[in-house]
Amino acid sequence: MLRELALPGISLVAMGVALAGSRFTRAAWMDGFRCVQRHPVLVVLPAAIALLATAFPEVAFQLVGWRMTGEWRLPASASLVWSYRDASFGAGEGMVSALEGASAVFTGFVAAFPLSAFYAVAGLFWWGGRHGAVRRVLTRRFRAVGWFTYLVLLVSAVAGIGKFCWYVFLPDLHQMYGGTVLFIFGIWLNAAAFPFEVFVTMALQAFLIWTAVRWVRGGGAASYVDRLAVRSAAGSLPWTGWATVVMWILLHGPLLLAAMTGWVSEADATTLVQGVLQPVLSVLFLLFFAVPTILMLRKMSGRRAVGRQRSLVRVHGVSIAAFLLSVVAAFVLVLTMVRLGGGFAENSWASWFAGIVGPSVLAGVSGGMLAAWVCLYRHCVTGRREAGF
């Protein structure tokens, strides 16, 4: 048991050192807490979306099972027996998960699906003129690349609607086409819907960032923040475009290759993606932690945004390093608490409930960390500890 508690203990000490070593880091966390108190949507919205993203596949799974077999596949045990051995995880696994969570705080952590399907329908048909706003931002600022991105988003939005329908009508499609064809079609549909899901994630990230900025500046209507977030997500194309291409190749490429060629099995491709490529991408994106925020708050090229991050690190490297260390340490502590739910008996209601609620807790905490990061960015830009009102 002491071995399992070593990583959380080290993380607690590391967070204390980070907070004690930088006054800007302490001020950022305090201001982030005050910002969340003023705008609870920073925590509630990510938590609610994560709950929806986790519950939707489970509900779809139950409905599919009922329609195909006539039985509900609910947990069979009401046992509350808990074992710390089942709830623990190794130091390597914990650090990788913490680094992935810390990277997502800066580059987008809100799960898009199935919310992306609703945004696709709304964006294609009405949504208060935001469709036109996205098109104008893309085409006026990025010209031919913007038009190409706009067409990709249109196709991907349609694929996102199709992905939702794939979940809903899975039993009917299974009877019509069979399991193999349906599986391959689902992989392609998931890959096609990915660009729009990334855009929705960045739009939600921009909304949270501008909500925190609204507190920092002491004003701004909520509807204005909503419209500004959509335009900011489109304006962050220098980062979002490259990130989407890299993620699509590394995360969806192996699965498509396995489905189409059979060179590797789907299980091996999934293990490669989740065990190797996804952690590598998280660490890579963590190196560009400030670029998405800079592009959402300032109109500039991707190269200038990277230069602005380099300047921030050069001038405020100690404060930024302390903040990153505190974020990773906090994620280890939160993951440890969330992982406690895994100690309940398998196929029990307690384990099922913990699996549904755990990602929601992580998303809510990530929203608070994002608010603290916006305050730290304000501290570094202005040189003042007081970020807001």
Summary of the structure (lengths in Angstrom):
residues: 389
radius of gyration: 21.6
end to end distance: 45.1
largest distance: 63.9
contacts: 1293
relative contact order: 0.18
helix: 85%
strand: 1%
